[in-house]
Amino acid sequence: MISPVIYEERVVSSTVQQVDHSVIEALNQFFQRAIAKAFPEQTESVDITPSTQESFGHYQCNSAMKMAKVCKENPRAVAQKIVSMCQEDPALAGFIKR
């Protein structure tokens, strides 16, 4: 028999993983739309991951670096174009950390 504490930890861990996956999926959709508006000719996949540093927030989108290489543009300029498109989406306005 599984002890109640171990069972509870597993349920909580599973729930956190599900929520994390849902958040990443939602962010993927938002950033996919923003990138499609900013760079309609690009087909790069969106790269959303949990942040590697607390100062970056909870999640980060690393797509600008990959796209900058493909577009042969400055990564900061690519990121700014993506951010400007994100700010047009009311669901993300105010959540973009620069």
CNS distance restraints for C-alpha pairs under 8 A (distance, minus, plus):
assign (resid   2 and name CA) (resid   6 and name CA) 6.54 0.50 0.50
assign (resid   2 and name CA) (resid   7 and name CA) 6.24 0.50 0.50
assign (resid   3 and name CA) (resid   7 and name CA) 6.22 0.50 0.50
assign (resid   4 and name CA) (resid   8 and name CA) 5.94 0.50 0.50
assign (resid   5 and name CA) (resid   9 and name CA) 6.15 0.50 0.50
assign (resid   6 and name CA) (resid  10 and name CA) 6.22 0.50 0.50
assign (resid   7 and name CA) (resid  11 and name CA) 6.22 0.50 0.50
assign (resid   8 and name CA) (resid  12 and name CA) 6.07 0.50 0.50
assign (resid   9 and name CA) (resid  13 and name CA) 5.90 0.50 0.50
assign (resid  10 and name CA) (resid  14 and name CA) 5.95 0.50 0.50
assign (resid  11 and name CA) (resid  15 and name CA) 6.06 0.50 0.50
assign (resid  12 and name CA) (resid  16 and name CA) 6.09 0.50 0.50
assign (resid  13 and name CA) (resid  17 and name CA) 6.18 0.50 0.50
assign (resid  14 and name CA) (resid  18 and name CA) 6.22 0.50 0.50
assign (resid  15 and name CA) (resid  19 and name CA) 6.17 0.50 0.50
assign (resid  16 and name CA) (resid  20 and name CA) 5.96 0.50 0.50
assign (resid  17 and name CA) (resid  21 and name CA) 6.07 0.50 0.50
assign (resid  18 and name CA) (resid  22 and name CA) 6.16 0.50 0.50
assign (resid  19 and name CA) (resid  23 and name CA) 6.13 0.50 0.50
assign (resid  20 and name CA) (resid  24 and name CA) 6.18 0.50 0.50
assign (resid  21 and name CA) (resid  25 and name CA) 6.11 0.50 0.50
assign (resid  22 and name CA) (resid  26 and name CA) 6.16 0.50 0.50
assign (resid  23 and name CA) (resid  27 and name CA) 6.10 0.50 0.50
assign (resid  24 and name CA) (resid  28 and name CA) 5.94 0.50 0.50
assign (resid  24 and name CA) (resid  48 and name CA) 6.37 0.50 0.50
assign (resid  24 and name CA) (resid  49 and name CA) 7.16 0.50 0.50
assign (resid  24 and name CA) (resid  59 and name CA) 7.94 0.50 0.50
assign (resid  25 and name CA) (resid  29 and name CA) 6.35 0.50 0.50
assign (resid  26 and name CA) (resid  30 and name CA) 6.35 0.50 0.50
assign (resid  27 and name CA) (resid  31 and name CA) 6.01 0.50 0.50
assign (resid  27 and name CA) (resid  48 and name CA) 7.12 0.50 0.50
assign (resid  28 and name CA) (resid  32 and name CA) 5.85 0.50 0.50
assign (resid  28 and name CA) (resid  46 and name CA) 6.17 0.50 0.50
assign (resid  28 and name CA) (resid  47 and name CA) 7.46 0.50 0.50
assign (resid  28 and name CA) (resid  48 and name CA) 6.33 0.50 0.50
assign (resid  29 and name CA) (resid  33 and name CA) 6.34 0.50 0.50
assign (resid  30 and name CA) (resid  34 and name CA) 6.33 0.50 0.50
assign (resid  30 and name CA) (resid  86 and name CA) 7.42 0.50 0.50
assign (resid  30 and name CA) (resid  89 and name CA) 7.97 0.50 0.50
assign (resid  30 and name CA) (resid  92 and name CA) 7.80 0.50 0.50
assign (resid  31 and name CA) (resid  35 and name CA) 5.88 0.50 0.50
assign (resid  31 and name CA) (resid  46 and name CA) 6.84 0.50 0.50
assign (resid  31 and name CA) (resid  61 and name CA) 7.95 0.50 0.50
assign (resid  31 and name CA) (resid  82 and name CA) 7.79 0.50 0.50
assign (resid  31 and name CA) (resid  86 and name CA) 7.02 0.50 0.50
assign (resid  32 and name CA) (resid  36 and name CA) 6.01 0.50 0.50
assign (resid  32 and name CA) (resid  45 and name CA) 7.75 0.50 0.50
assign (resid  32 and name CA) (resid  46 and name CA) 6.11 0.50 0.50
assign (resid  33 and name CA) (resid  37 and name CA) 6.24 0.50 0.50
assign (resid  34 and name CA) (resid  38 and name CA) 6.17 0.50 0.50
assign (resid  34 and name CA) (resid  82 and name CA) 5.85 0.50 0.50
assign (resid  34 and name CA) (resid  83 and name CA) 7.75 0.50 0.50
assign (resid  34 and name CA) (resid  85 and name CA) 4.93 0.50 0.50
assign (resid  34 and name CA) (resid  86 and name CA) 5.42 0.50 0.50
assign (resid  35 and name CA) (resid  39 and name CA) 5.64 0.50 0.50
assign (resid  35 and name CA) (resid  40 and name CA) 7.34 0.50 0.50
assign (resid  35 and name CA) (resid  82 and name CA) 5.63 0.50 0.50
assign (resid  35 and name CA) (resid  85 and name CA) 7.41 0.50 0.50
assign (resid  36 and name CA) (resid  40 and name CA) 4.66 0.50 0.50
assign (resid  36 and name CA) (resid  41 and name CA) 7.75 0.50 0.50
assign (resid  36 and name CA) (resid  42 and name CA) 7.27 0.50 0.50
assign (resid  37 and name CA) (resid  85 and name CA) 6.73 0.50 0.50
assign (resid  38 and name CA) (resid  81 and name CA) 5.86 0.50 0.50
assign (resid  38 and name CA) (resid  82 and name CA) 5.91 0.50 0.50
assign (resid  38 and name CA) (resid  85 and name CA) 6.43 0.50 0.50
assign (resid  42 and name CA) (resid  67 and name CA) 7.90 0.50 0.50
assign (resid  44 and name CA) (resid  63 and name CA) 7.82 0.50 0.50
assign (resid  44 and name CA) (resid  66 and name CA) 7.87 0.50 0.50
assign (resid  44 and name CA) (resid  67 and name CA) 6.89 0.50 0.50
assign (resid  45 and name CA) (resid  63 and name CA) 7.50 0.50 0.50
assign (resid  46 and name CA) (resid  61 and name CA) 7.35 0.50 0.50
assign (resid  46 and name CA) (resid  62 and name CA) 7.72 0.50 0.50
assign (resid  46 and name CA) (resid  63 and name CA) 5.62 0.50 0.50
assign (resid  47 and name CA) (resid  61 and name CA) 5.53 0.50 0.50
assign (resid  47 and name CA) (resid  62 and name CA) 5.37 0.50 0.50
assign (resid  47 and name CA) (resid  63 and name CA) 5.25 0.50 0.50
assign (resid  48 and name CA) (resid  59 and name CA) 6.79 0.50 0.50
assign (resid  48 and name CA) (resid  60 and name CA) 5.64 0.50 0.50
assign (resid  48 and name CA) (resid  61 and name CA) 4.53 0.50 0.50
assign (resid  48 and name CA) (resid  62 and name CA) 6.47 0.50 0.50
assign (resid  48 and name CA) (resid  63 and name CA) 7.78 0.50 0.50
assign (resid  49 and name CA) (resid  59 and name CA) 5.60 0.50 0.50
assign (resid  49 and name CA) (resid  60 and name CA) 5.56 0.50 0.50
assign (resid  49 and name CA) (resid  61 and name CA) 6.63 0.50 0.50
assign (resid  49 and name CA) (resid  62 and name CA) 7.87 0.50 0.50
assign (resid  50 and name CA) (resid  58 and name CA) 5.89 0.50 0.50
assign (resid  50 and name CA) (resid  59 and name CA) 4.28 0.50 0.50
assign (resid  50 and name CA) (resid  60 and name CA) 6.19 0.50 0.50
assign (resid  51 and name CA) (resid  56 and name CA) 6.12 0.50 0.50
assign (resid  51 and name CA) (resid  57 and name CA) 6.37 0.50 0.50
assign (resid  51 and name CA) (resid  58 and name CA) 5.37 0.50 0.50
assign (resid  51 and name CA) (resid  59 and name CA) 4.58 0.50 0.50
assign (resid  51 and name CA) (resid  60 and name CA) 5.32 0.50 0.50
assign (resid  52 and name CA) (resid  56 and name CA) 7.54 0.50 0.50
assign (resid  53 and name CA) (resid  57 and name CA) 7.43 0.50 0.50
assign (resid  54 and name CA) (resid  58 and name CA) 6.93 0.50 0.50
assign (resid  56 and name CA) (resid  60 and name CA) 7.00 0.50 0.50
assign (resid  56 and name CA) (resid  97 and name CA) 7.39 0.50 0.50
assign (resid  57 and name CA) (resid  97 and name CA) 7.58 0.50 0.50
assign (resid  62 and name CA) (resid  66 and name CA) 7.38 0.50 0.50
assign (resid  63 and name CA) (resid  67 and name CA) 6.08 0.50 0.50
assign (resid  64 and name CA) (resid  68 and name CA) 5.88 0.50 0.50
assign (resid  64 and name CA) (resid  75 and name CA) 5.93 0.50 0.50
assign (resid  64 and name CA) (resid  76 and name CA) 7.76 0.50 0.50
assign (resid  64 and name CA) (resid  78 and name CA) 5.68 0.50 0.50
assign (resid  64 and name CA) (resid  79 and name CA) 5.19 0.50 0.50
assign (resid  64 and name CA) (resid  82 and name CA) 7.76 0.50 0.50
assign (resid  65 and name CA) (resid  69 and name CA) 6.70 0.50 0.50
assign (resid  65 and name CA) (resid  75 and name CA) 5.48 0.50 0.50
assign (resid  65 and name CA) (resid  78 and name CA) 7.97 0.50 0.50
assign (resid  66 and name CA) (resid  70 and name CA) 6.65 0.50 0.50
assign (resid  67 and name CA) (resid  71 and name CA) 5.89 0.50 0.50
assign (resid  67 and name CA) (resid  75 and name CA) 7.74 0.50 0.50
assign (resid  67 and name CA) (resid  78 and name CA) 7.31 0.50 0.50
assign (resid  68 and name CA) (resid  72 and name CA) 5.46 0.50 0.50
assign (resid  68 and name CA) (resid  73 and name CA) 4.92 0.50 0.50
assign (resid  68 and name CA) (resid  74 and name CA) 5.97 0.50 0.50
assign (resid  68 and name CA) (resid  75 and name CA) 4.95 0.50 0.50
assign (resid  68 and name CA) (resid  78 and name CA) 6.15 0.50 0.50
assign (resid  69 and name CA) (resid  73 and name CA) 6.82 0.50 0.50
assign (resid  69 and name CA) (resid  75 and name CA) 7.92 0.50 0.50
assign (resid  73 and name CA) (resid  77 and name CA) 7.06 0.50 0.50
assign (resid  73 and name CA) (resid  78 and name CA) 6.80 0.50 0.50
assign (resid  74 and name CA) (resid  78 and name CA) 6.37 0.50 0.50
assign (resid  75 and name CA) (resid  79 and name CA) 6.11 0.50 0.50
assign (resid  76 and name CA) (resid  80 and name CA) 6.09 0.50 0.50
assign (resid  77 and name CA) (resid  81 and name CA) 6.32 0.50 0.50
assign (resid  78 and name CA) (resid  82 and name CA) 6.40 0.50 0.50
assign (resid  79 and name CA) (resid  83 and name CA) 6.08 0.50 0.50
assign (resid  80 and name CA) (resid  84 and name CA) 6.05 0.50 0.50
assign (resid  81 and name CA) (resid  85 and name CA) 6.45 0.50 0.50
assign (resid  82 and name CA) (resid  86 and name CA) 6.27 0.50 0.50
assign (resid  83 and name CA) (resid  87 and name CA) 6.23 0.50 0.50
assign (resid  83 and name CA) (resid  96 and name CA) 7.13 0.50 0.50
assign (resid  84 and name CA) (resid  88 and name CA) 6.85 0.50 0.50
assign (resid  85 and name CA) (resid  89 and name CA) 7.16 0.50 0.50
assign (resid  86 and name CA) (resid  92 and name CA) 6.17 0.50 0.50
assign (resid  86 and name CA) (resid  93 and name CA) 6.84 0.50 0.50
assign (resid  86 and name CA) (resid  96 and name CA) 7.83 0.50 0.50
assign (resid  87 and name CA) (resid  92 and name CA) 6.30 0.50 0.50
assign (resid  87 and name CA) (resid  93 and name CA) 4.72 0.50 0.50
assign (resid  87 and name CA) (resid  94 and name CA) 7.44 0.50 0.50
assign (resid  87 and name CA) (resid  96 and name CA) 7.81 0.50 0.50
assign (resid  88 and name CA) (resid  93 and name CA) 7.01 0.50 0.50
assign (resid  89 and name CA) (resid  93 and name CA) 6.21 0.50 0.50
assign (resid  92 and name CA) (resid  96 and name CA) 6.90 0.50 0.50
